[in-house]
Amino acid sequence: MTGARGTRVQAAVKQAELPMLRAYRLWFEHARKCDDCKRVNKAQDGCANGQGLWDGYRRVYDGGAG
């Protein structure tokens, strides 16, 4: 969609993003660009920033447990 209606639809989609998916997306976007995070096999072995984003994802995924 284009125009004002397409913009409103995009805004509604962004507002409806689930917290777990948002946390994963933020980690994924970071890991895709970060040289330190690209070199590791486990997310928790990445850079401090990547580890923090992954920890945030795990907290949301686990429902705040732990």
Phi, psi and omega per residue, in radians:
M1 nan 2.582 3.117
T2 -2.197 2.946 3.101
G3 1.447 -2.914 -3.070
A4 -1.090 -0.659 -3.124
R5 -1.141 -0.733 3.102
G6 -1.063 -0.658 3.107
T7 -1.136 -0.739 3.126
R8 -1.137 -0.674 3.114
V9 -1.129 -0.768 3.114
Q10 -1.065 -0.753 3.133
A11 -1.089 -0.705 3.130
A12 -1.143 -0.675 3.122
V13 -1.147 -0.763 3.130
K14 -1.101 -0.675 3.131
Q15 -1.198 -0.504 -3.076
A16 -1.540 0.001 -3.100
E17 -1.092 2.240 3.130
L18 -1.146 2.488 -3.126
P19 -0.982 -0.675 3.137
M20 -1.133 -0.753 3.140
L21 -1.191 -0.641 3.100
R22 -1.116 -0.786 3.137
A23 -1.079 -0.742 3.128
Y24 -1.155 -0.740 3.135
R25 -1.057 -0.756 3.128
L26 -1.078 -0.760 3.111
W27 -1.124 -0.798 -3.091
F28 -1.070 -0.789 3.128
E29 -1.083 -0.668 3.092
H30 -1.151 -0.882 -3.056
A31 -1.095 -0.543 3.138
R32 -1.170 -0.523 -3.064
K33 -1.768 -0.369 -3.027
C34 -1.488 2.149 -3.134
D35 -1.092 -0.673 3.141
D36 -1.149 -0.721 -3.101
C37 -1.296 -0.463 3.121
K38 -1.189 -0.493 -3.013
R39 -1.480 -0.129 -3.044
V40 -1.857 2.748 3.132
N41 -1.596 -0.378 -3.122
K42 -2.103 2.397 -3.107
A43 -1.020 -0.651 -3.106
Q44 -1.225 -0.130 3.104
D45 -1.701 0.079 -3.123
G46 -1.361 -2.899 -3.140
C47 -1.192 2.970 -3.100
A48 -1.057 -0.704 3.124
N49 -1.122 -0.784 3.113
G50 -1.121 -0.695 3.104
Q51 -1.088 -0.724 3.122
G52 -1.113 -0.723 3.107
L53 -1.154 -0.691 3.123
W54 -1.180 -0.706 3.087
D55 -1.068 -0.694 3.094
G56 -1.099 -0.729 3.091
Y57 -1.081 -0.804 -3.120
R58 -1.092 -0.677 3.108
R59 -1.072 -0.796 3.133
V60 -1.173 -0.717 -3.134
Y61 -1.081 -0.718 -3.134
D62 -1.428 -0.002 3.133
G63 1.313 0.438 3.119
G64 1.527 0.016 3.136
A65 -1.260 2.640 3.027
G66 1.570 nan nan
